[in-house]
Amino acid sequence: MLTACLDRLEETIDAEMKAIQARDLTVLPEMTRRKSQSLLELTRLHRSVLTDHEKHRAFSERMSRMKVKMDENLALLALQVRATQEISSIINQAIVQSQSDGTYEAPAMGVRAATR
């Protein structure tokens, strides 16, 4: 049961990373829901398992691999958030510039302001 839970979580993370790399962000809400569900299930299972040393060692090794995968997932999501913030900043600047008539802007370098 624990292995199946970890398999589902790993599949979800892999699918999310592939979707992000393919720029298919429509699946992110579903992936977030699936990750949350898997992590809740994993937490519950962790409490009821690991009675003998072999199971504990196998679980620890699997969790170490999952941590690496989760770190990669976090880095990819953080990159996506930064890119989204940068794009929104560019769009915001474009909107501000398009609404300005230039009255309050400083003259461009090398161009002299008209004198009256």
N, C-alpha and C positions, 0 to 999 in steps of 0.2 A: 504494500500500500504506500509506504514511504517512497519507494523507488518510482512508482507511478506518479505520485505527486511531483516529485522532482523532475520527472520526464515532461510532464505537462508544463511546468514552470519554464523549463529550458526551451521547449518548443515555442512557448509564447514569446520569450525573450528573443529567440532567433527570428521569429516571424516579425516582431516589432522592428528589430534592427534592419532586416531586409526591406521592410516597408519604408523606413526612414531613408535608407540609402537609395531607394527607388523613388523617393520624394512622393510617396503615397501616404499623406498624413490623415486620410479619411479613416484609417483603421486605429488611430491612436486611442480614442476613447474606449474602444472595445479591448484593446491590448492592456490598457490601464486597469480595466475592470477584471480581466482575466488574471493579471499579475497579482492584484489585491486578493482575489479569491484563492489563488494558489498559495500565497504567503500566509493567509489565514489558516488554510488547510495544513500547511507545513508546520506552523506553530502548534496547532492542536495535536498533530501526529508526533511531533518531537517529544511532547510530554508523556506519551504512552509507549514509546519505543526505547531502544537502546539499553536493553538489560544485560547483554553479554558484550565482552570486549571486541569480538570480531565485528559485530554490528556497529559498535561505536566507532571503530577504526574506519570501516567502509563509509559510514555516514560522514565522518570528519573529512575524508578524502573527497567525497562527492560535494560536500559543502564548500571546500576550498576551491574546487573547479567552478561551482556556482558563483562564488564571490568574484572570481576573475571575470566571469561572464557578466555579472551584474555591474561591475566596475566599467566594463566596456560599454554596456548599455547606458549607464549614467553619463559617460563621456559623450556618447553620440547624442543623447537627449540634450545635454548642456550645449553642445554645438548647435543643435537645431534651435534652441531658445535664443542663443546669441545671434544667430543668423536672422531670426524673426525680429528681434529687437533692432538690429541694424537696418533691416528693410523698413520697419515701421518708422524709424528715425528719418530715413531718406524720404519716405512718402510724406512725413510731417513737414520736413523742410521744403519739399516741392509745393505742398499746399500753401504754406506761409508765403513763399516767394510768388506764387501765382496770384495771391490775393493782395499783394503789395503793389502800389503804383509807383514806388521808388522815391516818394517824397522824403522819407526819413532815413534813407540809406546813405551811407558814406560814399563819396565818389570812388570809382574804381582806380586802382593804382595807375599812374601815368596819364590820367585824364583830369584836366583842370575843370573845376566847377565854374559854371557861367557866372560872370559878375554883372551886376546891374548898375 
